[in-house]
Amino acid sequence: MIHADDVYLNGRIWLGSDPATRPEPTALAVRAGRVLAHGADERLRELIGPDTQVIDLAGRRVIPGLIDGHMHAVRAGATWTSELHWTGVSDVTTALASIRTAAERARPGEWIRAIGGWHPCQFTEAREPTRAELDAVSGDHPVYVQALYESAVLNSAAIRATGLDTMAGDPPGGQVERDPASGEATGRVHGMGAFTFCLNAVPGPDPAQQLRSTAGMLADLHATGLTGVVDAGGFGMAPERYDALFELWRRKELTMRTRLFLSAVDPGLEYRQLDAWLRHAQPRFGDEMLRFAGIGEVVHFGCHDFEGLEEFAISDEAAEQLREISYRTAERGWPMNIHAVMDESITRILDCWEWVNERIPLTTLRFSLSHADRISVRNLRRLRALGGGVVLDDRQVFKAADSAAVWGKEALASTPPLAHLLAAGIPLAAGTDANRASSFSPWLSLWWLITGTSLDGVQRRGPEHLISREQALRLYTVGGAWLSFEENDRGHLRTGAHADLTVLSEDYFTVSEERIPAIRSELTVVGGRFVHSTGALSPAIRPSRS
């Protein structure tokens, strides 16, 4: 008789299959990294052998491992352990206390940073820390705190370290706030150019530090219940930026199933750089832990409409180049994902894709849009005809007030138009867009998908565009697997699927809505391997196998 490697008993197992299995299984068996069986405790006890590891779930909820469908994990990993993360921090006082603690532990002159993933709207004070407050808790350490991509505040030591105290004018693409009377830098800056200028003064990590930091990030992500991430590429992601990730993979220490979209790096060189990826790599090349997913999300700088809050239009020249890149991508059989917030941008992108589709069918390649906040019903139909999908993110949990000020309150009622997306049958995934543009917490993202409420306490998305907990969880499981053609193997716990699962601290399906962002993983499993455990669940049998 076949015996399981692991048997989980006395739980509530959400398989993620459609339609839902009834009655809900209470037990799950795993063998060789895959789901062997699920069902009632009595039946699965028959699979317990002398070396089977038995885990009593004590009534806890089990779900498939979460997959973040849009995260900049490789970029974040390089500096993760040397930065503060203010996800879940609810007031300026607590944020400042974290800086004080970091300053007490830091080496002399070491920088302290909290770069993105937070916004003043999450604080009860509804503001960012001031320069004076940063000075009071940091000693001689330079401090840099950046609220998403909106603004950054530096303490006095950081102003000196960056040279802002002697700098005349502004860095290209950025603004330095100055005292009207004295002309001195106040410590507040805006714009990508200013952020880059300031961060260039921070010593970069060496390869060994990047390796340790990336491993540390993966451990933190596993603690949220994540078993997979789709890395969206993004700005500045040259091939060497992936060295730490691939080194972890070579050492067989990569614990997160990671799927990579590959981006252009330099404006004006998009076709040449993306063609290099297309020529020297194969679509979907890799193994079960690390694999190329496609081209994106930065495909052409002239087609990138950022947050859709400033005037933007894709020029004829940029559209023509996007068409050439899209054709080359399809010719090589690769998927593509492209950043697009506004419907006007989406219209031009779909014009290019439809032109390509007349020559090379896209319906099997899974081209997709990231964000698509303002997509129209007309463009939904066009995207559906191409077999395309949408990767949703939760930036509006922070940015809804700013978006409403630019787009109008009425627009936020259908941002994103979830009811229309679902009705159109568009394949949907969801992610965070972490770690600069949003928090890394999948549970905050799920809460936002369900409630339509931002962290300022205002529900702006209309009732017709709210979705159920089960619908939202599908976007974070099988929806993410769709992006890499793995929906048969991942994102659910049906028999034969990868044994990627998480045991939750609270039952996502029954806990009050306000508790959803506080959910954590008590046990995260990837391919049957424990990659995170709080120690709350102890196996009854510990086999001798490795």
N, C-alpha and C positions, 0 to 999 in steps of 0.2 A: 504494500500500500504506500502511496505517496504521502509523505509528511511535509508539513509547512515549515519554513524557517521561522516565521513569526505568526502568531495568532493574537489578534486583538479581540477582547471579549467585553461584554457588558457596556456597550457604547450606543451611540446614535450616529449611524453612518449615512451621510448624504453622498450618494454615489456620483451625483452630477449627471446622471443619464437622463434622457428625455424619451418617453415620459418617466416620471419618478417611479422607482420601485416601491411596491406596496406588498406587505407591510415593510416598513423601514428596517433595513438590516441592523442587527445589534453586534455583529461580529464580522471580522475581515481576516482572511488568511493570505500570507505572502510567501512566495517561493522564488528564488533566483531573481529577486528584484522586481517581480511583477505580481499582480493580484492573482492569487490562485482561486479564491472563492470568497463569497460573501453570503450572509444569511443569518439564521438564528444561532445563538450560542451552542445549543445542543448539537446541531448538525456539524458545526465547525470544530467542536471538541474532538471529533473523530480524526481530524488532521494533525492532532498534537502527537508528536513522537518524542523519543528520549532526548533529542537535542533541540526541540522547538522552544523558542523564546515566547512566553505567554505574557501579554500585557493586559492587565485589568484596567479598563478605561473608567470604571466607577461612574458610569452614566454620562461621560463627557461626549461632546460633539466632535465628530471627525468629518473633515471635508477634504476634497482633493487639494493638493498643494497649490497655492496661489501662483499665478504667472503675471508679472507686471509687463503689459504689452508695449510700454513706452517708457524707458528709463535710460538715463545717461550714466550707467553704472560703471563703465570702464573709466570714464573721465573722473567720476566721483571717487572711485576706489583708490586712485593714486595718492590722494591727500586725506582720505576719510578719517583716519585715526589722529590726525593732527588738527582737526577742526572740531568745533562745537556744533551740535545738532539740536535745534530748538523746536523740533517736532514735539507737540504736546505741552510746551511751556506756555503758561497762560497769563503771565504778567511780567512786566519789566524787572520787577524786584528779583524774581527767580532767574531771569536771564542774566542779570548783573551778578548774582551769586555764583552762577556757573563760571563767569569770567574771573571772579575773585579766586575761586577754587583752582581754576586752570593756572592763574598767575602764581599761586603759591607752589604749584607743582612744577612749573616750567623752569627750564634752564635760563640763565641770565640772558636777557635780550631776545628771547624766543617770542615769535609772533603768536598771537591768540586771534583766532578767526571763527566767525559764524557766517558762512557764505551761502546765502540762499536757503530755500526750504522753509522760510518763515516770513511773516508779514506783520506789520503793526496791528492789523485788524484782529489778530488772535490774542492780543494782550488786552487785559481789562482797561489799561490806560489808553488804548487805541493810538499808541505812538511808538516810535523807535527810541532806543536809549540815546541820551545826549552825549556830546563830547565830554562835558564835565562829569557826568556819571561814569563814563568809561575811565576817565582819568582817576576817579576816586577808588576804583576797585582793581586797577591793573598794575600799580607800581611803575616800574620802568619798561614794562613790556609794550611793544606796539600792538594795538588792537584794531581790527578791521571787521565790521559787521555789515553785511549786505542784505538788504530786504529784497528777496527775489531778484529781478533785474530792474528794480525801480530806483533805489538809492543806496548809498553806503555811508556809514559814519566812521570816522577815524578818531582815535584819541590823539593827544598831543605828541606822544612818542612816535606814532605812525605817521603823523603829518611831517615830522622831521625826517623820518626814515625814508619816506617816499620823495622828499624834496618839494612837497606842496607848499612849504613855508617860504620858499625862495622862487618858486615857479611863477612866471608871468604868463597870463593867458590860460587857455584850456588845452588839454591834449586833444588830438583829432578824434572826433566822435564822442566827446565827453564834455561835461561841464563841472567846473570847480566852484562851489558856492563860496562867496566872499562877503566879508563884512562891508556894508556900504560906506561906512565912514573911514575905516582904515585900509580897506582893500585886502586884508589878510584872509587866508583860507579859514573857513569856519570849521572844517573837518567833515563837511557833507559834500558828496559828489554824486553825479548822475551820469548815466550813459555808459555803453559798453566800452568806449574808448577810455573813460576815466577809471572804470573798474579794472581794465587790463593794465593801465598805467600803474595803478596802486599795487596790484598783485604781482607785477613784475619785480617789485622790490622785495618780495618774500622769497627766501631761498627755496629752491625746488627740492623735492625728495630724490635721493639716489635710487638706483634700481632695487636694492635690498629693502629700502624703506617702502617703496611702492608695492613690492611683493607682500610685505607684512600688512600694509595698510589695506590692500585689496582683500586679503584673507579676513581681516578684521571687519571690513564692510559686509562681506558675505555672511559672517556670523551674525551680525546685527540684522541683516535682512531675513535670515532664516528665523530669527526670533519673532518676526512678525507673521510667519507662516509662508513666506515665499520659498518656492522650490525652483522657480524659473524666472528669468528676465529676458526681455527682448530689448537689446541695446540699440537705441535709435541713431547711433553715430553722433552727428552734431558738429558744431563749429570746432575747428582745430584738431580733428581726429585723424592725424596722419598715421601711417602704418606703425611707426615706432611707439605710438601711444598704447598699443595693444601688447607690448612686450611682457608686462607683469602678468596679465591674464593668461597668455600662452605659456608662460613659465609655470604658473600654477597647474595648468592643464598637463604639461609635459611631466610634471612631478606626480601627477594623479592626485593632486590636492584640490582640484576644482570641485566644489560641492554643489554649485548652482548650475542648473541647465541654462546655458547662455547662448542666445541667438543674436547674431551681429548683422546690423545694417551698416553699410559702408558709405561714407560721405565724401563729397568734394571738400577740399581744404582751402584753396585759394581762389578768390574771385578772378574770373577771366581764364582760369585753367580747368574749369569743371569737366569738360569733355575729356581732356587729356588724362586727368587724374582718375576719373571714374572708368575710363577705358582701360587704364592700367590694371585696376582691380578686375575688370571683366576678362581681360586677356590672360591674367596670371592665376586666376582662381576659378573654381567651378561652382555652379549654383548648388546650394545645399551641401557643400563639402564639409565634412567634419564627422563627429561621432555623437553619441547620445548626450555628452556633456557640453560640447562646444561645436558650434556649427554656424556657417555663413547663412544668413537669412535673405539678404538682398541688397539692393542699392537704395540709399536714403539716409536720414530724412532730408539732409541738405544736398539737394540735387543740382540746383542752380541758385546762386545768391540773388539774382535778379527776379527770382520767383518766390522768394521767402518773405512772407508778409508779417513775420514776427507775431505780435499779439493782436494785430488788427486794430490797434488804437491810434495809429497815425496814418495819414494819407499815403496810399500805396497803390501802384498799378504795375502789372507785368507788361513790359514793353514788347513791341513786336520782335525786336532782336533777341530778348531773353526767351520769349515763347518759341522762336525758331530753334534756338540752341537746346531748349528743353525737349523739343520734338526730336531732335537728332539724338540726344542722350537716351530718351525713352525708346526710340527705335533700336539703338544699339543694345540697350538693356534687354529688350524683348528678343532681339536676334540671338543673344547669348543664352536665352532661356531663364533669365533672372527675374524674380519679383522686384517691385519698386515700392517704396513708401516715401511720400513727400509731405512736408509741412504745408498746411493750408488752413487758415482760419476763416477768411472772408469768402463769401459766395462768388465775388468777382474774380478772385484768384482761382477758385475751383473751376469756374467756367473756362478759363483759359487753359488750365491744366487738362481738363477733360477734352477740350478741342484737340490738344496734342495727342492725347491717348486714343481718341477716336480715329485720328488720322493713322496712327500706328496700327490700330486694330484692323483697319481695312487691308493692311498688308501682312501683318503678323497677328494672329488672334491672341488677345490678352486674357480671354476668359479662363484659361487654365493657369495663368501666371500669378494671380493674386496681387495685382497692383492695389495699393491702398493709400488712403489719406490719413494723416495725423491731425487731430483736433476737429476740423470741420465744424466749428462752433456755429457758423451762420449758413450752412449749406441749405439750399432751397429744395423744394419738392422736385422741381424739374431736374436739378442736378443729381438728386438721389436716384431718379429713374435712369439717368444716363450712366451713373456709376454702376448701378445694378446690372445694366445691360452688358457692361464690360467685365462682370464677375468680380468687381472691386469691393473692398471693405473699408471700414473706418476704425481707427484707433482713437478712442475717446480719452481725454485726460481731465484732471480735476482742478485746473488752474483757477477756474471761477470760484472755487471755494475761498480763494484769497482775493481774486480780481473782480468779483461781480460788481462792486460799487463803481470801480473805474470803468468797466465795460458799459455799465448802464449809463454813465455820464456821457460816453461817446456815442453809443449805439441807440440809446433811448431805453427807458424802462420796459417798454413793450417787447423789445427784442430779447430781453433776458428771460421772458416767459417761455421761450422756446430755444434756449441756449443750454445744451444742444437740443435739437428737435428729436428727442428719444422716441416718441410715439411714431413719428414719420419714418425714422430709421428702421424701427422694428417692423412697421407695416410694409415697408418696401422690401423686406427680406434681406437687407444688407448685412453681411457678416460683420459682427462687432467684437472688438476687443477693448480692454480698458487698461489704463496705466496711470502713473503719477506724473510723468515728465520730470521726475526728480533728477539731480538733487539741488539744482539752482532755481528752476522755475516753479518748484512745488516741493512739498514734503514727500519723504519716502514712504510714508505710512499707507499701506493699501486699505486699511480700515477707515481712515479719514476719507479716502477716495470713495469707498463703498458707501459710507454715510452720505456723502454728497450726491452720489448717483441716486440714492433712495429718497432723500429728503428734499433735494434742490435748494438747500440752505447753505449760505456761506458763513464763514467764521465771525462775521459781524452780527450774526443772529437773524438776518433777513432771508426769508424764503422768496426768491425771485422767479424760479422756474415754476411754470404753471402746473396745476394738478394733472392735466392730460399728458404731461411729459415726465411724470414721476414713474419709476418702475419698482417692481417688487424686489424683495431681498434675494429671491431665487434668481430672477432675471439678472440682477446686478452681479451675483456671484458667478453666473455663467460667463459673463464678460471677463471676469478675472481668472477663469479656469480654462474651459474649452475654447473660449474666444481667443485667448492668447496663444493657444496651441495652433489655431487655424493659420496664424501668420507664418508659421514654418512648416505647414503641411503635416502636422502631427496630431490632429484632432482624434485620430483613431487610437493613439497610444497614450495621450496625455490629457490632462484637464478633467478627468473623470476616474472613477475607481471600478469600472466594469472589469469582469474577468479578462485577463490577458493584458491589461493596461500596466504601464509603469507604476510601481508602488510609490508614488509621490503623494504624500498626505501630510496633514497637520491636525493636531489635536488642540482644540481651542480652550482658552481659559474661561470663556463664557459662551453660551449657545447663541450663535449669531442669529438664528431664526426666531428666538423667543426673547432675547434680552431687549430692554427698552432701547429706542432709537438713540437716545443720548449716550448710551453705553457703548455703542458700536465702535467709535474711534479708540476706545480703551481696550478692545480685545487684543490678546496676545496669543502666541503659540506656547503650549506647554511641551509639545513634542513635534518636531518637524522631521520628516523622513523623505529621503530622495533615493529612489531605486532600492527601497528596503533598508537603507543605511540611515542611522540616526545622525542628523547633522546639527540638531539643536535639542536640548532638553533642559527643563528647569529642575529636574529631579523629582517632580511630583508623581511621575509614573515610573515605577520600578518593575522591571520584568520579573516574573515569578521564577523563571528558569534562565540561567545564563549559560548558553552552550559554549563548547570549547572552540567552535569555528571562529575564524577571524572575521 
